[in-house]
Amino acid sequence: MAYCHNCPPLSPIVTDPTQVYNNYYYPQAQPIVHPVEVINKHHCVPVPQHFVTYSSKDEIVMVSSVKKRKKRK
């Protein structure tokens, strides 16, 4: 930097101090309560349920009641 021969030296200008902030953050637990209501609904639903009933009986078949087949020619 070159200085001028005929210029008097200048006085320094002092400004207000610049403030620099260092912010430190610390976690702090904040309780938040979420109430939950559980509702149990019970529904009756018809479901088909199949039952089979049976009965039996005896029949007597006589040989004479059987028809004879005719022979084909």
LINWO-V572653 format. One record per residue. N is the residue number from 1. SS is DSSP state (h for helix, s for strand, l for the rest). OMEGA is omega as a letter, one per 20 degrees, with the letter a starting at -180 (* if undefined). Layout:
N/SS/OMEGA + N/SS/OMEGA
//
This chain:
1/l/a + 2/l/r + 3/l/r + 4/l/a + 5/l/a + 6/l/a + 7/l/r + 8/l/r + 9/l/a + 10/l/r + 11/l/r + 12/l/r + 13/l/r + 14/l/a + 15/l/r + 16/l/a + 17/l/r + 18/l/a + 19/l/r + 20/l/a + 21/l/r + 22/l/a + 23/l/r + 24/l/a + 25/l/a + 26/l/r + 27/l/r + 28/l/a + 29/l/r + 30/l/a + 31/l/r + 32/l/a + 33/l/r + 34/l/r + 35/l/r + 36/l/r + 37/l/r + 38/l/r + 39/l/r + 40/l/r + 41/l/a + 42/l/a + 43/l/r + 44/l/a + 45/l/r + 46/l/r + 47/l/r + 48/l/r + 49/l/a + 50/l/r + 51/l/r + 52/l/r + 53/l/r + 54/l/r + 55/l/r + 56/l/r + 57/l/a + 58/l/r + 59/l/r + 60/l/a + 61/l/r + 62/l/a + 63/h/a + 64/h/a + 65/h/r + 66/l/a + 67/l/r + 68/l/r + 69/l/r + 70/l/r + 71/l/r + 72/l/r + 73/l/*
//
